[in-house]
Amino acid sequence: MTQNQPPGPPRARIPGPQQPPPPYPRIPAGLWRRCLVTGLALWTTAAVATYVTSGVAPLPALILLGSFLAPVTFLLWAYEHHGRTLGPLPLLGCFLAGGTLGTLGTWVTEHQLAHPSLWTYLCTGPAEEAVKLGALVHVLRRQPRIRGPRAGLLLGAALGFGFAALEGAGHAFDAAVALRGVDLRTLLETEVLRGVLTPFGHGLWTAVTGAALLARRRPDGRFRPSARLAGACLGASVLHALWDSTHGIALWLVARLTRAGLDGTLFTPGRLPRPTGGQDHLLTLLSVSGLVLVILVGAVWARSLAHRDPAWRNTP
């Protein structure tokens, strides 16, 4: 263009290459943190309202928030960090359908067992873990692309958290409805203990068995049994049995440490005769410590499967 030539019309901009839309709906970053903080605030408000009014109207909100807060927070975290590779449907399917199937199957299984005893605890752990593993197989049977230990850890944990949420809600309802009416203290203790600790127990055990299940899944989607899967199921069952029997073990330890007699045997829902305040505090400390120890063992095991086992990490 010369100096005296009038400028021409502006050139139309040619759009550059566009990024394809994500294959899954995005959620705001850090939504799981906001869900956790907001849920805690709402649960505290429901607890205060129940205490002040002495009514039953806030109970559904109190129980559901306490039971589902930790599981839903984990589900949002897993979706935010791994939604691109897994997609929303497998996570939701394992959390909702798998958790429901596992809870119903476990209830039918446990209903056939006798009252709490050593034999009951030895049978309950394997039965529950087998039911949850079967629910995971059922949910993922038509999704052959999902395989590998990392996917098994995440989806197994999602199913375990869903199972724990429904089971925790059931136990909270049992604790709330007593013969003398609503026992708010027992309900709050159950909500705090099961709402905070139990999801991580069930989530970790099912994550371990899920990793073993999907680590050697065939490309055509068939699940291949292996010695590693059997070992993972056995280990998860042992942790589950220890979890269920922590109160009995703690009761036995308190009786031995304080030289108190026992009303009942080790694995029955016995109690210390005329316990002192120190014995009650020691029993609570040992019970919670036992649960935390089982959680730590499961967490270390799950972390080793995700980060330290080259055979599992490189499994296609």
C-alpha positions in Angstrom: 0.0 0.0 0.0 1.4 3.4 -1.0 1.2 6.4 1.2 -1.6 8.1 -0.8 -3.8 4.9 -1.1 -6.8 5.0 1.1 -7.0 2.3 3.7 -9.2 -0.7 2.8 -11.9 -2.3 4.9 -10.6 -4.1 7.9 -9.9 -7.8 7.4 -12.2 -10.2 9.0 -10.6 -12.2 11.8 -10.3 -15.9 11.1 -11.1 -17.8 14.3 -8.3 -20.0 15.5 -8.6 -23.6 16.4 -11.2 -24.1 19.1 -10.7 -26.4 22.1 -13.3 -29.2 22.1 -15.7 -29.0 24.9 -14.9 -31.2 27.9 -16.5 -34.7 27.7 -17.9 -34.2 31.2 -19.6 -31.2 33.0 -17.1 -29.1 34.9 -17.6 -28.0 38.5 -16.0 -25.1 40.2 -12.6 -25.8 41.6 -12.6 -26.4 45.3 -16.3 -27.1 45.5 -15.7 -30.0 47.8 -14.2 -27.6 50.4 -17.2 -25.4 50.3 -19.5 -28.4 50.6 -17.6 -29.6 53.6 -17.7 -26.2 55.4 -21.3 -25.5 54.5 -22.4 -29.0 55.5 -20.7 -28.7 58.9 -22.4 -25.4 59.5 -25.8 -26.8 58.6 -25.3 -29.9 60.7 -24.3 -27.8 63.7 -27.4 -25.7 63.2 -29.6 -28.8 63.0 -28.1 -30.1 66.2 -28.6 -26.9 68.0 -32.2 -26.7 66.7 -32.9 -30.2 67.9 -31.5 -29.5 71.3 -33.3 -26.2 71.8 -36.7 -27.3 70.5 -36.6 -30.9 71.8 -38.5 -31.8 68.7 -38.1 -34.4 66.0 -38.6 -32.1 63.0 -34.8 -31.4 62.5 -33.9 -35.0 62.9 -34.0 -36.0 59.2 -31.7 -33.1 58.3 -29.4 -33.9 61.2 -29.1 -37.6 60.4 -28.7 -37.2 56.6 -26.2 -34.3 56.8 -24.1 -36.2 59.4 -24.2 -39.4 57.3 -23.7 -38.1 53.8 -21.4 -35.1 54.4 -18.1 -36.9 54.3 -19.1 -39.3 51.5 -20.4 -36.5 49.2 -17.3 -34.4 49.9 -15.1 -37.3 48.8 -17.3 -37.8 45.7 -16.9 -34.1 44.7 -13.1 -34.3 45.3 -12.9 -37.4 43.1 -15.0 -35.9 40.4 -12.9 -32.7 40.4 -9.6 -34.5 40.2 -10.4 -37.6 38.1 -13.7 -36.8 36.3 -11.9 -36.4 32.9 -10.6 -40.0 33.0 -13.5 -41.8 34.7 -16.5 -39.7 33.9 -19.4 -38.8 36.1 -21.6 -41.9 35.5 -19.2 -44.5 37.0 -18.6 -42.4 40.1 -22.3 -41.8 40.6 -23.2 -45.4 39.8 -20.7 -46.8 42.3 -21.7 -44.3 44.9 -25.5 -44.6 44.6 -26.3 -47.9 43.0 -23.3 -49.8 44.3 -23.8 -48.4 47.8 -27.5 -49.3 47.8 -26.9 -52.8 46.5 -24.2 -53.3 49.0 -26.3 -52.1 51.9 -29.3 -54.2 51.0 -27.2 -57.3 50.4 -25.3 -56.8 53.7 -28.6 -56.4 55.6 -29.9 -59.7 54.2 -26.7 -61.4 55.0 -26.3 -60.1 58.5 -30.0 -60.8 59.3 -29.2 -64.5 59.1 -26.4 -64.3 61.7 -26.9 -64.7 65.4 -26.4 -62.1 68.1 -22.9 -60.5 68.4 -20.2 -63.1 69.0 -16.7 -64.0 67.8 -18.2 -66.1 65.0 -20.5 -63.2 63.9 -17.6 -60.8 63.5 -15.5 -63.4 61.7 -18.4 -63.9 59.2 -19.7 -60.3 58.9 -16.4 -58.9 57.5 -16.0 -61.4 54.6 -19.8 -61.2 53.9 -19.9 -57.5 53.6 -16.8 -57.2 51.6 -18.0 -59.9 49.2 -21.3 -58.1 48.7 -19.6 -54.8 48.0 -17.2 -56.4 45.6 -20.2 -58.0 43.8 -21.9 -54.6 43.6 -18.8 -53.1 42.1 -18.7 -55.8 39.4 -22.4 -55.3 38.7 -22.0 -51.5 38.2 -18.9 -51.8 36.0 -19.8 -54.9 34.0 -20.8 -52.8 30.9 -17.9 -50.4 31.0 -14.9 -52.4 29.8 -12.7 -49.3 29.3 -12.4 -48.8 33.0 -9.6 -50.9 34.3 -6.3 -50.4 36.2 -5.6 -50.1 39.9 -6.0 -46.4 40.1 -9.6 -46.6 38.7 -10.3 -49.5 41.1 -9.1 -47.4 44.1 -11.3 -44.4 43.2 -14.4 -46.4 42.2 -14.1 -48.8 45.1 -13.8 -45.9 47.5 -16.8 -44.2 46.0 -18.9 -47.4 46.5 -17.5 -47.8 50.0 -18.4 -44.2 50.9 -21.9 -44.7 49.5 -22.3 -47.9 51.5 -21.1 -46.1 54.6 -23.5 -43.2 54.1 -26.6 -45.4 53.9 -25.4 -47.7 56.7 -24.5 -44.7 58.9 -28.0 -43.2 58.4 -29.6 -46.5 59.5 -27.5 -46.7 62.6 -28.2 -43.0 63.4 -32.0 -43.6 63.2 -31.6 -46.6 65.5 -29.7 -44.4 68.0 -32.2 -41.6 67.8 -35.3 -43.7 68.4 -35.1 -45.2 71.8 -37.8 -46.6 74.1 -37.8 -43.4 76.1 -37.9 -41.1 73.0 -35.2 -39.3 71.1 -31.8 -39.8 72.7 -30.0 -36.7 71.4 -26.7 -37.4 73.1 -26.5 -41.0 71.7 -27.5 -39.7 68.3 -24.8 -37.0 68.2 -22.2 -39.4 69.4 -23.2 -41.9 66.7 -23.2 -39.2 64.0 -19.8 -37.8 64.9 -18.2 -41.2 65.2 -19.7 -42.9 62.2 -20.0 -39.8 60.1 -16.3 -39.0 60.4 -14.6 -42.3 60.8 -16.8 -45.0 59.3 -16.8 -43.7 55.7 -13.0 -43.9 55.6 -13.1 -47.5 56.9 -15.5 -48.8 54.3 -14.1 -46.5 51.6 -10.5 -47.8 52.2 -11.4 -51.5 52.3 -13.5 -51.3 49.1 -10.8 -49.2 47.5 -8.2 -52.0 48.1 -10.5 -54.7 46.8 -11.5 -52.5 43.8 -7.8 -52.0 42.9 -7.2 -55.7 43.0 -10.3 -56.3 40.9 -9.5 -53.8 38.1 -5.7 -54.3 38.2 -5.9 -57.3 35.9 -9.2 -56.8 34.2 -9.1 -58.1 30.6 -9.4 -55.7 27.7 -12.7 -57.2 26.7 -14.1 -56.2 30.2 -14.1 -59.6 31.8 -12.9 -59.8 35.4 -10.1 -62.2 36.1 -9.9 -63.8 39.5 -6.3 -63.9 40.9 -4.4 -64.6 44.1 -3.9 -60.9 44.6 -7.7 -60.3 44.5 -8.2 -63.1 47.1 -5.5 -61.7 49.3 -7.0 -58.2 49.1 -10.4 -59.5 50.0 -8.9 -61.5 52.9 -7.0 -58.4 54.2 -10.1 -56.2 53.9 -12.1 -58.7 55.8 -9.6 -58.8 58.6 -9.6 -55.1 58.9 -13.4 -55.1 58.8 -13.6 -57.7 61.6 -11.1 -55.7 63.7 -13.2 -52.6 63.1 -16.4 -54.3 64.3 -14.8 -55.8 67.4 -12.9 -52.7 68.6 -15.5 -52.0 71.3 -15.3 -55.5 72.6 -11.5 -55.5 72.6 -11.5 -52.0 74.3 -13.9 -53.3 76.9 -11.7 -56.3 77.6 -8.6 -54.1 77.9 -10.3 -51.7 80.3 -11.4 -54.6 82.5 -7.8 -56.0 82.6 -6.1 -52.6 83.1 -8.5 -51.5 85.9 -9.1 -54.9 87.4 -12.8 -54.7 86.8 -15.1 -57.6 86.2 -16.9 -58.1 82.9 -20.7 -58.4 82.4 -20.7 -60.8 79.5 -18.0 -62.1 77.2 -15.5 -60.2 75.0 -17.6 -59.9 71.8 -21.1 -59.4 73.3 -22.4 -55.9 73.9 -21.4 -56.2 77.6 -20.6 -53.4 79.9 -18.4 -52.7 82.9 -20.3 -53.1 86.2 -20.7 -49.7 87.9 -18.0 -48.0 85.8 -16.2 -45.0 87.1 -15.6 -41.8 85.1 -12.0 -42.9 84.4 -13.1 -46.2 83.1 -15.7 -44.6 80.8 -13.0 -42.2 79.4 -10.5 -45.0 79.0 -13.1 -47.1 77.1 -13.9 -44.3 74.7 -10.2 -43.6 74.2 -9.3 -47.2 73.4 -12.4 -47.7 71.2 -11.7 -44.6 69.1 -7.9 -45.3 69.0 -8.7 -48.8 67.7 -10.8 -47.4 64.9 -8.2 -44.8 64.0 -5.5 -47.5 63.9 -7.6 -49.7 61.5 -8.1 -46.6 59.3 -4.4 -45.8 59.2 -3.5 -49.4 58.2 -6.1 -49.2 55.4 -4.8 -45.8 54.3 -1.2 -47.0 54.1 -2.2 -50.1 52.2 -4.3 -48.1 49.7 -1.4 -45.6 49.2 1.1 -48.4 48.6 -1.2 -49.7 45.8 -1.4 -46.3 44.2 2.2 -45.2 44.4 4.6 -48.0 45.4 3.7 -51.1 43.5 5.3 -50.9 40.0 3.4 -54.0 38.8 0.0 -52.5 39.7 1.0 -49.0 38.6 2.0 -50.2 35.1 -1.0 -52.5 34.6 -2.9 -51.3 31.6 
